């Protein structure tokens, strides 16, 4: 190749019916997510992983909702006794 050609030029030259094919160009529209931005999860799972690694008891912790309900029940019971 004497001159610099793109792959599209090569394909167009190789296909005799390339003049009849419709050409579609892609246009980049700005305004999307900022480059380099990575979404961070709302709650990191490090506590869960640490429990699996260090926990003496092999069972998993109850869910946050179950722990909240249990704590609310304990507080209500303590308030009734007082």
mmCIF file of the N, C-alpha and C atoms, coordinates in Angstrom:
data_MODEL
# 
_entry.id   MODEL 
# 
loop_
_atom_site.group_PDB 
_atom_site.id 
_atom_site.type_symbol 
_atom_site.label_atom_id 
_atom_site.label_alt_id 
_atom_site.label_comp_id 
_atom_site.label_asym_id 
_atom_site.label_entity_id 
_atom_site.label_seq_id 
_atom_site.pdbx_PDB_ins_code 
_atom_site.Cartn_x 
_atom_site.Cartn_y 
_atom_site.Cartn_z 
_atom_site.occupancy 
_atom_site.B_iso_or_equiv 
_atom_site.pdbx_formal_charge 
_atom_site.auth_seq_id 
_atom_site.auth_comp_id 
_atom_site.auth_asym_id 
_atom_site.auth_atom_id 
_atom_site.pdbx_PDB_model_num 
ATOM 1   N N  . UNK A 1 1  ? 0.842   -1.182  0.000  1.00 0.00 ? 1  UNK A N  1 
ATOM 2   C CA . UNK A 1 1  ? 0.000   0.000   0.000  1.00 0.00 ? 1  UNK A CA 1 
ATOM 3   C C  . UNK A 1 1  ? 0.882   1.239   0.000  1.00 0.00 ? 1  UNK A C  1 
ATOM 4   N N  . UNK A 1 2  ? 0.704   2.045   -0.967 1.00 0.00 ? 2  UNK A N  1 
ATOM 5   C CA . UNK A 1 2  ? 1.522   3.242   -1.096 1.00 0.00 ? 2  UNK A CA 1 
ATOM 6   C C  . UNK A 1 2  ? 1.036   4.342   -0.169 1.00 0.00 ? 2  UNK A C  1 
ATOM 7   N N  . UNK A 1 3  ? -0.239  4.417   0.070  1.00 0.00 ? 3  UNK A N  1 
ATOM 8   C CA . UNK A 1 3  ? -0.770  5.445   0.961  1.00 0.00 ? 3  UNK A CA 1 
ATOM 9   C C  . UNK A 1 3  ? -1.433  4.772   2.157  1.00 0.00 ? 3  UNK A C  1 
ATOM 10  N N  . UNK A 1 4  ? -1.629  5.530   3.208  1.00 0.00 ? 4  UNK A N  1 
ATOM 11  C CA . UNK A 1 4  ? -2.256  4.992   4.410  1.00 0.00 ? 4  UNK A CA 1 
ATOM 12  C C  . UNK A 1 4  ? -3.751  4.877   4.173  1.00 0.00 ? 4  UNK A C  1 
ATOM 13  N N  . UNK A 1 5  ? -4.267  3.671   4.351  1.00 0.00 ? 5  UNK A N  1 
ATOM 14  C CA . UNK A 1 5  ? -5.695  3.437   4.155  1.00 0.00 ? 5  UNK A CA 1 
ATOM 15  C C  . UNK A 1 5  ? -6.274  2.815   5.413  1.00 0.00 ? 5  UNK A C  1 
ATOM 16  N N  . UNK A 1 6  ? -7.508  3.102   5.667  1.00 0.00 ? 6  UNK A N  1 
ATOM 17  C CA . UNK A 1 6  ? -8.178  2.489   6.804  1.00 0.00 ? 6  UNK A CA 1 
ATOM 18  C C  . UNK A 1 6  ? -8.761  1.157   6.379  1.00 0.00 ? 6  UNK A C  1 
ATOM 19  N N  . UNK A 1 7  ? -9.196  0.386   7.345  1.00 0.00 ? 7  UNK A N  1 
ATOM 20  C CA . UNK A 1 7  ? -9.818  -0.907  7.049  1.00 0.00 ? 7  UNK A CA 1 
ATOM 21  C C  . UNK A 1 7  ? -11.081 -0.711  6.223  1.00 0.00 ? 7  UNK A C  1 
ATOM 22  N N  . UNK A 1 8  ? -11.790 0.386   6.447  1.00 0.00 ? 8  UNK A N  1 
ATOM 23  C CA . UNK A 1 8  ? -13.019 0.653   5.695  1.00 0.00 ? 8  UNK A CA 1 
ATOM 24  C C  . UNK A 1 8  ? -12.698 0.895   4.220  1.00 0.00 ? 8  UNK A C  1 
ATOM 25  N N  . UNK A 1 9  ? -11.594 1.603   3.951  1.00 0.00 ? 9  UNK A N  1 
ATOM 26  C CA . UNK A 1 9  ? -11.182 1.827   2.566  1.00 0.00 ? 9  UNK A CA 1 
ATOM 27  C C  . UNK A 1 9  ? -10.838 0.504   1.899  1.00 0.00 ? 9  UNK A C  1 
ATOM 28  N N  . UNK A 1 10 ? -10.168 -0.387  2.653  1.00 0.00 ? 10 UNK A N  1 
ATOM 29  C CA . UNK A 1 10 ? -9.799  -1.687  2.097  1.00 0.00 ? 10 UNK A CA 1 
ATOM 30  C C  . UNK A 1 10 ? -11.037 -2.493  1.749  1.00 0.00 ? 10 UNK A C  1 
ATOM 31  N N  . UNK A 1 11 ? -12.029 -2.499  2.651  1.00 0.00 ? 11 UNK A N  1 
ATOM 32  C CA . UNK A 1 11 ? -13.255 -3.256  2.395  1.00 0.00 ? 11 UNK A CA 1 
ATOM 33  C C  . UNK A 1 11 ? -14.024 -2.663  1.224  1.00 0.00 ? 11 UNK A C  1 
ATOM 34  N N  . UNK A 1 12 ? -14.070 -1.353  1.170  1.00 0.00 ? 12 UNK A N  1 
ATOM 35  C CA . UNK A 1 12 ? -14.816 -0.710  0.092  1.00 0.00 ? 12 UNK A CA 1 
ATOM 36  C C  . UNK A 1 12 ? -14.169 -1.000  -1.252 1.00 0.00 ? 12 UNK A C  1 
ATOM 37  N N  . UNK A 1 13 ? -12.846 -1.066  -1.287 1.00 0.00 ? 13 UNK A N  1 
ATOM 38  C CA . UNK A 1 13 ? -12.166 -1.372  -2.534 1.00 0.00 ? 13 UNK A CA 1 
ATOM 39  C C  . UNK A 1 13 ? -12.311 -2.828  -2.918 1.00 0.00 ? 13 UNK A C  1 
ATOM 40  N N  . UNK A 1 14 ? -12.488 -3.721  -1.941 1.00 0.00 ? 14 UNK A N  1 
ATOM 41  C CA . UNK A 1 14 ? -12.564 -5.150  -2.215 1.00 0.00 ? 14 UNK A CA 1 
ATOM 42  C C  . UNK A 1 14 ? -13.943 -5.557  -2.701 1.00 0.00 ? 14 UNK A C  1 
ATOM 43  N N  . UNK A 1 15 ? -14.986 -4.834  -2.302 1.00 0.00 ? 15 UNK A N  1 
ATOM 44  C CA . UNK A 1 15 ? -16.346 -5.194  -2.673 1.00 0.00 ? 15 UNK A CA 1 
ATOM 45  C C  . UNK A 1 15 ? -16.800 -4.359  -3.867 1.00 0.00 ? 15 UNK A C  1 
ATOM 46  N N  . UNK A 1 16 ? -17.156 -4.983  -4.968 1.00 0.00 ? 16 UNK A N  1 
ATOM 47  C CA . UNK A 1 16 ? -17.588 -4.198  -6.133 1.00 0.00 ? 16 UNK A CA 1 
ATOM 48  C C  . UNK A 1 16 ? -18.922 -3.497  -5.920 1.00 0.00 ? 16 UNK A C  1 
ATOM 49  N N  . UNK A 1 17 ? -19.816 -4.052  -5.082 1.00 0.00 ? 17 UNK A N  1 
ATOM 50  C CA . UNK A 1 17 ? -21.129 -3.431  -4.882 1.00 0.00 ? 17 UNK A CA 1 
ATOM 51  C C  . UNK A 1 17 ? -21.119 -2.475  -3.694 1.00 0.00 ? 17 UNK A C  1 
ATOM 52  N N  . UNK A 1 18 ? -19.965 -2.062  -3.217 1.00 0.00 ? 18 UNK A N  1 
ATOM 53  C CA . UNK A 1 18 ? -19.885 -1.208  -2.035 1.00 0.00 ? 18 UNK A CA 1 
ATOM 54  C C  . UNK A 1 18 ? -20.533 0.152   -2.258 1.00 0.00 ? 18 UNK A C  1 
ATOM 55  N N  . UNK A 1 19 ? -20.639 0.605   -3.500 1.00 0.00 ? 19 UNK A N  1 
ATOM 56  C CA . UNK A 1 19 ? -21.275 1.895   -3.763 1.00 0.00 ? 19 UNK A CA 1 
ATOM 57  C C  . UNK A 1 19 ? -22.771 1.853   -3.480 1.00 0.00 ? 19 UNK A C  1 
ATOM 58  N N  . UNK A 1 20 ? -23.381 0.673   -3.582 1.00 0.00 ? 20 UNK A N  1 
ATOM 59  C CA . UNK A 1 20 ? -24.817 0.570   -3.360 1.00 0.00 ? 20 UNK A CA 1 
ATOM 60  C C  . UNK A 1 20 ? -25.172 0.366   -1.889 1.00 0.00 ? 20 UNK A C  1 
ATOM 61  N N  . UNK A 1 21 ? -24.180 0.057   -1.035 1.00 0.00 ? 21 UNK A N  1 
ATOM 62  C CA . UNK A 1 21 ? -24.451 -0.146  0.388  1.00 0.00 ? 21 UNK A CA 1 
ATOM 63  C C  . UNK A 1 21 ? -24.654 1.197   1.082  1.00 0.00 ? 21 UNK A C  1 
ATOM 64  N N  . UNK A 1 22 ? -25.663 1.294   1.972  1.00 0.00 ? 22 UNK A N  1 
ATOM 65  C CA . UNK A 1 22 ? -25.853 2.550   2.700  1.00 0.00 ? 22 UNK A CA 1 
ATOM 66  C C  . UNK A 1 22 ? -24.739 2.728   3.735  1.00 0.00 ? 22 UNK A C  1 
ATOM 67  N N  . UNK A 1 23 ? -24.316 3.944   3.940  1.00 0.00 ? 23 UNK A N  1 
ATOM 68  C CA . UNK A 1 23 ? -23.282 4.240   4.929  1.00 0.00 ? 23 UNK A CA 1 
ATOM 69  C C  . UNK A 1 23 ? -23.945 4.863   6.146  1.00 0.00 ? 23 UNK A C  1 
ATOM 70  N N  . UNK A 1 24 ? -23.539 4.388   7.297  1.00 0.00 ? 24 UNK A N  1 
ATOM 71  C CA . UNK A 1 24 ? -24.069 4.920   8.552  1.00 0.00 ? 24 UNK A CA 1 
ATOM 72  C C  . UNK A 1 24 ? -22.889 5.325   9.418  1.00 0.00 ? 24 UNK A C  1 
ATOM 73  N N  . UNK A 1 25 ? -22.890 6.546   9.872  1.00 0.00 ? 25 UNK A N  1 
ATOM 74  C CA . UNK A 1 25 ? -21.828 7.042   10.731 1.00 0.00 ? 25 UNK A CA 1 
ATOM 75  C C  . UNK A 1 25 ? -22.333 7.104   12.162 1.00 0.00 ? 25 UNK A C  1 
ATOM 76  N N  . UNK A 1 26 ? -21.439 6.828   13.110 1.00 0.00 ? 26 UNK A N  1 
ATOM 77  C CA . UNK A 1 26 ? -21.761 6.935   14.526 1.00 0.00 ? 26 UNK A CA 1 
ATOM 78  C C  . UNK A 1 26 ? -21.340 8.304   15.027 1.00 0.00 ? 26 UNK A C  1 
ATOM 79  N N  . UNK A 1 27 ? -22.187 8.911   15.837 1.00 0.00 ? 27 UNK A N  1 
ATOM 80  C CA . UNK A 1 27 ? -21.902 10.226  16.388 1.00 0.00 ? 27 UNK A CA 1 
ATOM 81  C C  . UNK A 1 27 ? -21.864 10.101  17.902 1.00 0.00 ? 27 UNK A C  1 
ATOM 82  N N  . UNK A 1 28 ? -20.827 10.632  18.524 1.00 0.00 ? 28 UNK A N  1 
ATOM 83  C CA . UNK A 1 28 ? -20.703 10.613  19.978 1.00 0.00 ? 28 UNK A CA 1 
ATOM 84  C C  . UNK A 1 28 ? -21.402 11.838  20.528 1.00 0.00 ? 28 UNK A C  1 
ATOM 85  N N  . UNK A 1 29 ? -22.340 11.618  21.438 1.00 0.00 ? 29 UNK A N  1 
ATOM 86  C CA . UNK A 1 29 ? -23.078 12.706  22.069 1.00 0.00 ? 29 UNK A CA 1 
ATOM 87  C C  . UNK A 1 29 ? -22.557 12.848  23.487 1.00 0.00 ? 29 UNK A C  1 
ATOM 88  N N  . UNK A 1 30 ? -22.029 14.007  23.808 1.00 0.00 ? 30 UNK A N  1 
ATOM 89  C CA . UNK A 1 30 ? -21.501 14.214  25.153 1.00 0.00 ? 30 UNK A CA 1 
ATOM 90  C C  . UNK A 1 30 ? -22.647 14.394  26.137 1.00 0.00 ? 30 UNK A C  1 
ATOM 91  N N  . UNK A 1 31 ? -22.317 14.308  27.415 1.00 0.00 ? 31 UNK A N  1 
ATOM 92  C CA . UNK A 1 31 ? -23.329 14.487  28.445 1.00 0.00 ? 31 UNK A CA 1 
ATOM 93  C C  . UNK A 1 31 ? -23.615 13.212  29.201 1.00 0.00 ? 31 UNK A C  1 
ATOM 94  N N  . UNK A 1 32 ? -22.909 12.158  28.909 1.00 0.00 ? 32 UNK A N  1 
ATOM 95  C CA . UNK A 1 32 ? -23.082 10.902  29.628 1.00 0.00 ? 32 UNK A CA 1 
ATOM 96  C C  . UNK A 1 32 ? -22.345 10.951  30.953 1.00 0.00 ? 32 UNK A C  1 
ATOM 97  N N  . UNK A 1 33 ? -22.060 9.801   31.472 1.00 0.00 ? 33 UNK A N  1 
ATOM 98  C CA . UNK A 1 33 ? -21.338 9.706   32.737 1.00 0.00 ? 33 UNK A CA 1 
ATOM 99  C C  . UNK A 1 33 ? -19.921 10.236  32.559 1.00 0.00 ? 33 UNK A C  1 
ATOM 100 N N  . UNK A 1 34 ? -19.408 10.844  33.597 1.00 0.00 ? 34 UNK A N  1 
ATOM 101 C CA . UNK A 1 34 ? -18.051 11.381  33.541 1.00 0.00 ? 34 UNK A CA 1 
ATOM 102 C C  . UNK A 1 34 ? -17.053 10.235  33.410 1.00 0.00 ? 34 UNK A C  1 
ATOM 103 N N  . UNK A 1 35 ? -16.032 10.403  32.599 1.00 0.00 ? 35 UNK A N  1 
ATOM 104 C CA . UNK A 1 35 ? -15.053 9.322   32.455 1.00 0.00 ? 35 UNK A CA 1 
ATOM 105 C C  . UNK A 1 35 ? -14.311 9.093   33.765 1.00 0.00 ? 35 UNK A C  1 
ATOM 106 N N  . UNK A 1 36 ? -14.075 7.860   34.083 1.00 0.00 ? 36 UNK A N  1 
ATOM 107 C CA . UNK A 1 36 ? -13.374 7.522   35.310 1.00 0.00 ? 36 UNK A CA 1 
ATOM 108 C C  . UNK A 1 36 ? -14.289 7.380   36.511 1.00 0.00 ? 36 UNK A C  1 
ATOM 109 N N  . UNK A 1 37 ? -15.559 7.713   36.377 1.00 0.00 ? 37 UNK A N  1 
ATOM 110 C CA . UNK A 1 37 ? -16.494 7.595   37.497 1.00 0.00 ? 37 UNK A CA 1 
ATOM 111 C C  . UNK A 1 37 ? -16.944 6.155   37.621 1.00 0.00 ? 37 UNK A C  1 
ATOM 112 N N  . UNK A 1 38 ? -16.763 5.587   38.788 1.00 0.00 ? 38 UNK A N  1 
ATOM 113 C CA . UNK A 1 38 ? -17.222 4.227   39.044 1.00 0.00 ? 38 UNK A CA 1 
ATOM 114 C C  . UNK A 1 38 ? -18.233 4.262   40.178 1.00 0.00 ? 38 UNK A C  1 
ATOM 115 N N  . UNK A 1 39 ? -19.417 3.721   39.974 1.00 0.00 ? 39 UNK A N  1 
ATOM 116 C CA . UNK A 1 39 ? -20.400 3.717   41.064 1.00 0.00 ? 39 UNK A CA 1 
ATOM 117 C C  . UNK A 1 39 ? -19.908 2.873   42.233 1.00 0.00 ? 39 UNK A C  1 
ATOM 118 N N  . UNK A 1 40 ? -20.133 3.367   43.430 1.00 0.00 ? 40 UNK A N  1 
ATOM 119 C CA . UNK A 1 40 ? -19.729 2.668   44.646 1.00 0.00 ? 40 UNK A CA 1 
ATOM 120 C C  . UNK A 1 40 ? -20.988 2.102   45.285 1.00 0.00 ? 40 UNK A C  1 
ATOM 121 N N  . UNK A 1 41 ? -20.963 0.839   45.704 1.00 0.00 ? 41 UNK A N  1 
ATOM 122 C CA . UNK A 1 41 ? -22.159 0.268   46.329 1.00 0.00 ? 41 UNK A CA 1 
ATOM 123 C C  . UNK A 1 41 ? -22.535 1.027   47.598 1.00 0.00 ? 41 UNK A C  1 
ATOM 124 N N  . UNK A 1 42 ? -23.828 1.049   47.894 1.00 0.00 ? 42 UNK A N  1 
ATOM 125 C CA . UNK A 1 42 ? -24.324 1.773   49.062 1.00 0.00 ? 42 UNK A CA 1 
ATOM 126 C C  . UNK A 1 42 ? -23.735 1.221   50.353 1.00 0.00 ? 42 UNK A C  1 
ATOM 127 N N  . UNK A 1 43 ? -23.653 -0.084  50.464 1.00 0.00 ? 43 UNK A N  1 
ATOM 128 C CA . UNK A 1 43 ? -23.086 -0.717  51.658 1.00 0.00 ? 43 UNK A CA 1 
ATOM 129 C C  . UNK A 1 43 ? -21.981 -1.674  51.227 1.00 0.00 ? 43 UNK A C  1 
ATOM 130 N N  . UNK A 1 44 ? -20.767 -1.422  51.640 1.00 0.00 ? 44 UNK A N  1 
ATOM 131 C CA . UNK A 1 44 ? -19.702 -2.358  51.273 1.00 0.00 ? 44 UNK A CA 1 
ATOM 132 C C  . UNK A 1 44 ? -19.902 -3.691  51.975 1.00 0.00 ? 44 UNK A C  1 
ATOM 133 N N  . UNK A 1 45 ? -19.451 -4.737  51.363 1.00 0.00 ? 45 UNK A N  1 
ATOM 134 C CA . UNK A 1 45 ? -19.616 -6.075  51.915 1.00 0.00 ? 45 UNK A CA 1 
ATOM 135 C C  . UNK A 1 45 ? -18.422 -6.504  52.753 1.00 0.00 ? 45 UNK A C  1 
ATOM 136 N N  . UNK A 1 46 ? -17.585 -5.564  53.169 1.00 0.00 ? 46 UNK A N  1 
ATOM 137 C CA . UNK A 1 46 ? -16.382 -5.933  53.908 1.00 0.00 ? 46 UNK A CA 1 
ATOM 138 C C  . UNK A 1 46 ? -16.721 -6.581  55.249 1.00 0.00 ? 46 UNK A C  1 
ATOM 139 N N  . UNK A 1 47 ? -17.768 -6.122  55.922 1.00 0.00 ? 47 UNK A N  1 
ATOM 140 C CA . UNK A 1 47 ? -18.155 -6.744  57.189 1.00 0.00 ? 47 UNK A CA 1 
ATOM 141 C C  . UNK A 1 47 ? -18.567 -8.185  57.004 1.00 0.00 ? 47 UNK A C  1 
ATOM 142 N N  . UNK A 1 48 ? -19.297 -8.443  55.945 1.00 0.00 ? 48 UNK A N  1 
ATOM 143 C CA . UNK A 1 48 ? -19.732 -9.800  55.631 1.00 0.00 ? 48 UNK A CA 1 
ATOM 144 C C  . UNK A 1 48 ? -18.528 -10.695 55.366 1.00 0.00 ? 48 UNK A C  1 
ATOM 145 N N  . UNK A 1 49 ? -17.590 -10.203 54.566 1.00 0.00 ? 49 UNK A N  1 
ATOM 146 C CA . UNK A 1 49 ? -16.407 -10.999 54.255 1.00 0.00 ? 49 UNK A CA 1 
ATOM 147 C C  . UNK A 1 49 ? -15.534 -11.205 55.480 1.00 0.00 ? 49 UNK A C  1 
ATOM 148 N N  . UNK A 1 50 ? -15.390 -10.167 56.310 1.00 0.00 ? 50 UNK A N  1 
ATOM 149 C CA . UNK A 1 50 ? -14.585 -10.304 57.522 1.00 0.00 ? 50 UNK A CA 1 
ATOM 150 C C  . UNK A 1 50 ? -15.201 -11.338 58.454 1.00 0.00 ? 50 UNK A C  1 
ATOM 151 N N  . UNK A 1 51 ? -16.521 -11.373 58.537 1.00 0.00 ? 51 UNK A N  1 
ATOM 152 C CA . UNK A 1 51 ? -17.173 -12.359 59.392 1.00 0.00 ? 51 UNK A CA 1 
ATOM 153 C C  . UNK A 1 51 ? -16.909 -13.769 58.885 1.00 0.00 ? 51 UNK A C  1 
ATOM 154 N N  . UNK A 1 52 ? -16.949 -13.947 57.584 1.00 0.00 ? 52 UNK A N  1 
ATOM 155 C CA . UNK A 1 52 ? -16.685 -15.273 57.034 1.00 0.00 ? 52 UNK A CA 1 
ATOM 156 C C  . UNK A 1 52 ? -15.257 -15.721 57.307 1.00 0.00 ? 52 UNK A C  1 
ATOM 157 N N  . UNK A 1 53 ? -14.331 -14.768 57.299 1.00 0.00 ? 53 UNK A N  1 
ATOM 158 C CA . UNK A 1 53 ? -12.927 -15.117 57.491 1.00 0.00 ? 53 UNK A CA 1 
ATOM 159 C C  . UNK A 1 53 ? -12.604 -15.349 58.961 1.00 0.00 ? 53 UNK A C  1 
ATOM 160 N N  . UNK A 1 54 ? -13.094 -14.488 59.872 1.00 0.00 ? 54 UNK A N  1 
ATOM 161 C CA . UNK A 1 54 ? -12.675 -14.521 61.265 1.00 0.00 ? 54 UNK A CA 1 
ATOM 162 C C  . UNK A 1 54 ? -13.676 -15.139 62.226 1.00 0.00 ? 54 UNK A C  1 
ATOM 163 N N  . UNK A 1 55 ? -14.888 -15.312 61.831 1.00 0.00 ? 55 UNK A N  1 
ATOM 164 C CA . UNK A 1 55 ? -15.918 -15.769 62.752 1.00 0.00 ? 55 UNK A CA 1 
ATOM 165 C C  . UNK A 1 55 ? -15.625 -17.166 63.280 1.00 0.00 ? 55 UNK A C  1 
ATOM 166 N N  . UNK A 1 56 ? -15.821 -17.322 64.590 1.00 0.00 ? 56 UNK A N  1 
ATOM 167 C CA . UNK A 1 56 ? -15.655 -18.630 65.214 1.00 0.00 ? 56 UNK A CA 1 
ATOM 168 C C  . UNK A 1 56 ? -16.845 -19.507 64.864 1.00 0.00 ? 56 UNK A C  1 
ATOM 169 N N  . UNK A 1 57 ? -18.009 -18.873 64.841 1.00 0.00 ? 57 UNK A N  1 
ATOM 170 C CA . UNK A 1 57 ? -19.235 -19.594 64.519 1.00 0.00 ? 57 UNK A CA 1 
ATOM 171 C C  . UNK A 1 57 ? -19.407 -19.627 62.998 1.00 0.00 ? 57 UNK A C  1 
ATOM 172 N N  . UNK A 1 58 ? -19.624 -20.802 62.425 1.00 0.00 ? 58 UNK A N  1 
ATOM 173 C CA . UNK A 1 58 ? -19.691 -20.886 60.966 1.00 0.00 ? 58 UNK A CA 1 
ATOM 174 C C  . UNK A 1 58 ? -20.991 -20.366 60.351 1.00 0.00 ? 58 UNK A C  1 
ATOM 175 N N  . UNK A 1 59 ? -21.987 -20.026 61.170 1.00 0.00 ? 59 UNK A N  1 
ATOM 176 C CA . UNK A 1 59 ? -23.249 -19.537 60.610 1.00 0.00 ? 59 UNK A CA 1 
ATOM 177 C C  . UNK A 1 59 ? -23.121 -18.062 60.248 1.00 0.00 ? 59 UNK A C  1 
ATOM 178 N N  . UNK A 1 60 ? -23.945 -17.623 59.343 1.00 0.00 ? 60 UNK A N  1 
ATOM 179 C CA . UNK A 1 60 ? -23.921 -16.230 58.915 1.00 0.00 ? 60 UNK A CA 1 
ATOM 180 C C  . UNK A 1 60 ? -24.739 -15.362 59.860 1.00 0.00 ? 60 UNK A C  1 
ATOM 181 N N  . UNK A 1 61 ? -24.424 -14.077 59.901 1.00 0.00 ? 61 UNK A N  1 
ATOM 182 C CA . UNK A 1 61 ? -25.184 -13.147 60.731 1.00 0.00 ? 61 UNK A CA 1 
ATOM 183 C C  . UNK A 1 61 ? -26.585 -12.992 60.170 1.00 0.00 ? 61 UNK A C  1 
ATOM 184 N N  . UNK A 1 62 ? -27.553 -12.708 61.042 1.00 0.00 ? 62 UNK A N  1 
ATOM 185 C CA . UNK A 1 62 ? -28.902 -12.419 60.540 1.00 0.00 ? 62 UNK A CA 1 
ATOM 186 C C  . UNK A 1 62 ? -28.881 -11.138 59.702 1.00 0.00 ? 62 UNK A C  1 
ATOM 187 N N  . UNK A 1 63 ? -29.895 -10.977 58.894 1.00 0.00 ? 63 UNK A N  1 
ATOM 188 C CA . UNK A 1 63 ? -29.959 -9.795  58.035 1.00 0.00 ? 63 UNK A CA 1 
ATOM 189 C C  . UNK A 1 63 ? -30.134 -8.537  58.881 1.00 0.00 ? 63 UNK A C  1 
ATOM 190 N N  . UNK A 1 64 ? -29.885 -7.396  58.266 1.00 0.00 ? 64 UNK A N  1 
ATOM 191 C CA . UNK A 1 64 ? -30.014 -6.118  58.966 1.00 0.00 ? 64 UNK A CA 1 
ATOM 192 C C  . UNK A 1 64 ? -31.442 -5.926  59.471 1.00 0.00 ? 64 UNK A C  1 
ATOM 193 N N  . UNK A 1 65 ? -32.425 -6.322  58.682 1.00 0.00 ? 65 UNK A N  1 
ATOM 194 C CA . UNK A 1 65 ? -33.824 -6.172  59.086 1.00 0.00 ? 65 UNK A CA 1 
ATOM 195 C C  . UNK A 1 65 ? -34.125 -7.023  60.321 1.00 0.00 ? 65 UNK A C  1 
ATOM 196 N N  . UNK A 1 66 ? -33.633 -8.252  60.333 1.00 0.00 ? 66 UNK A N  1 
ATOM 197 C CA . UNK A 1 66 ? -33.856 -9.120  61.498 1.00 0.00 ? 66 UNK A CA 1 
ATOM 198 C C  . UNK A 1 66 ? -33.171 -8.566  62.740 1.00 0.00 ? 66 UNK A C  1 
ATOM 199 N N  . UNK A 1 67 ? -31.953 -8.054  62.590 1.00 0.00 ? 67 UNK A N  1 
ATOM 200 C CA . UNK A 1 67 ? -31.247 -7.477  63.745 1.00 0.00 ? 67 UNK A CA 1 
ATOM 201 C C  . UNK A 1 67 ? -31.960 -6.232  64.253 1.00 0.00 ? 67 UNK A C  1 
ATOM 202 N N  . UNK A 1 68 ? -32.509 -5.429  63.348 1.00 0.00 ? 68 UNK A N  1 
ATOM 203 C CA . UNK A 1 68 ? -33.242 -4.226  63.755 1.00 0.00 ? 68 UNK A CA 1 
ATOM 204 C C  . UNK A 1 68 ? -34.500 -4.601  64.523 1.00 0.00 ? 68 UNK A C  1 
ATOM 205 N N  . UNK A 1 69 ? -35.233 -5.583  64.023 1.00 0.00 ? 69 UNK A N  1 
ATOM 206 C CA . UNK A 1 69 ? -36.452 -6.033  64.719 1.00 0.00 ? 69 UNK A CA 1 
ATOM 207 C C  . UNK A 1 69 ? -36.121 -6.591  66.101 1.00 0.00 ? 69 UNK A C  1 
ATOM 208 N N  . UNK A 1 70 ? -35.057 -7.375  66.183 1.00 0.00 ? 70 UNK A N  1 
ATOM 209 C CA . UNK A 1 70 ? -34.655 -7.960  67.462 1.00 0.00 ? 70 UNK A CA 1 
ATOM 210 C C  . UNK A 1 70 ? -34.268 -6.865  68.457 1.00 0.00 ? 70 UNK A C  1 
ATOM 211 N N  . UNK A 1 71 ? -33.502 -5.876  68.001 1.00 0.00 ? 71 UNK A N  1 
ATOM 212 C CA . UNK A 1 71 ? -33.097 -4.779  68.880 1.00 0.00 ? 71 UNK A CA 1 
ATOM 213 C C  . UNK A 1 71 ? -34.306 -3.968  69.327 1.00 0.00 ? 71 UNK A C  1 
ATOM 214 N N  . UNK A 1 72 ? -35.246 -3.711  68.416 1.00 0.00 ? 72 UNK A N  1 
ATOM 215 C CA . UNK A 1 72 ? -36.452 -2.957  68.778 1.00 0.00 ? 72 UNK A CA 1 
ATOM 216 C C  . UNK A 1 72 ? -37.270 -3.716  69.813 1.00 0.00 ? 72 UNK A C  1 
ATOM 217 N N  . UNK A 1 73 ? -37.355 -5.029  69.664 1.00 0.00 ? 73 UNK A N  1 
ATOM 218 C CA . UNK A 1 73 ? -38.094 -5.836  70.642 1.00 0.00 ? 73 UNK A CA 1 
ATOM 219 C C  . UNK A 1 73 ? -37.403 -5.797  72.006 1.00 0.00 ? 73 UNK A C  1 
ATOM 220 N N  . UNK A 1 74 ? -36.069 -5.854  72.017 1.00 0.00 ? 74 UNK A N  1 
ATOM 221 C CA . UNK A 1 74 ? -35.345 -5.777  73.295 1.00 0.00 ? 74 UNK A CA 1 
ATOM 222 C C  . UNK A 1 74 ? -35.537 -4.422  73.959 1.00 0.00 ? 74 UNK A C  1 
ATOM 223 N N  . UNK A 1 75 ? -35.480 -3.342  73.182 1.00 0.00 ? 75 UNK A N  1 
ATOM 224 C CA . UNK A 1 75 ? -35.684 -2.006  73.738 1.00 0.00 ? 75 UNK A CA 1 
ATOM 225 C C  . UNK A 1 75 ? -37.099 -1.856  74.277 1.00 0.00 ? 75 UNK A C  1 
ATOM 226 N N  . UNK A 1 76 ? -38.077 -2.393  73.572 1.00 0.00 ? 76 UNK A N  1 
ATOM 227 C CA . UNK A 1 76 ? -39.465 -2.308  74.035 1.00 0.00 ? 76 UNK A CA 1 
ATOM 228 C C  . UNK A 1 76 ? -39.645 -3.090  75.335 1.00 0.00 ? 76 UNK A C  1 
ATOM 229 N N  . UNK A 1 77 ? -39.021 -4.257  75.414 1.00 0.00 ? 77 UNK A N  1 
ATOM 230 C CA . UNK A 1 77 ? -39.101 -5.067  76.639 1.00 0.00 ? 77 UNK A CA 1 
ATOM 231 C C  . UNK A 1 77 ? -38.435 -4.346  77.808 1.00 0.00 ? 77 UNK A C  1 
ATOM 232 N N  . UNK A 1 78 ? -37.297 -3.724  77.561 1.00 0.00 ? 78 UNK A N  1 
ATOM 233 C CA . UNK A 1 78 ? -36.606 -2.975  78.623 1.00 0.00 ? 78 UNK A CA 1 
ATOM 234 C C  . UNK A 1 78 ? -37.433 -1.770  79.054 1.00 0.00 ? 78 UNK A C  1 
ATOM 235 N N  . UNK A 1 79 ? -38.129 -1.132  78.131 1.00 0.00 ? 79 UNK A N  1 
ATOM 236 C CA . UNK A 1 79 ? -38.963 0.022   78.471 1.00 0.00 ? 79 UNK A CA 1 
ATOM 237 C C  . UNK A 1 79 ? -40.165 -0.404  79.304 1.00 0.00 ? 79 UNK A C  1 
ATOM 238 N N  . UNK A 1 80 ? -40.726 -1.585  79.026 1.00 0.00 ? 80 UNK A N  1 
ATOM 239 C CA . UNK A 1 80 ? -41.864 -2.079  79.813 1.00 0.00 ? 80 UNK A CA 1 
ATOM 240 C C  . UNK A 1 80 ? -41.455 -2.406  81.240 1.00 0.00 ? 80 UNK A C  1 
ATOM 241 N N  . UNK A 1 81 ? -40.251 -2.916  81.418 1.00 0.00 ? 81 UNK A N  1 
ATOM 242 C CA . UNK A 1 81 ? -39.767 -3.273  82.758 1.00 0.00 ? 81 UNK A CA 1 
ATOM 243 C C  . UNK A 1 81 ? -39.480 -2.030  83.592 1.00 0.00 ? 81 UNK A C  1 
ATOM 244 N N  . UNK A 1 82 ? -39.100 -0.949  82.948 1.00 0.00 ? 82 UNK A N  1 
ATOM 245 C CA . UNK A 1 82 ? -38.711 0.255   83.693 1.00 0.00 ? 82 UNK A CA 1 
ATOM 246 C C  . UNK A 1 82 ? -39.885 1.042   84.163 1.00 0.00 ? 82 UNK A C  1 
# 
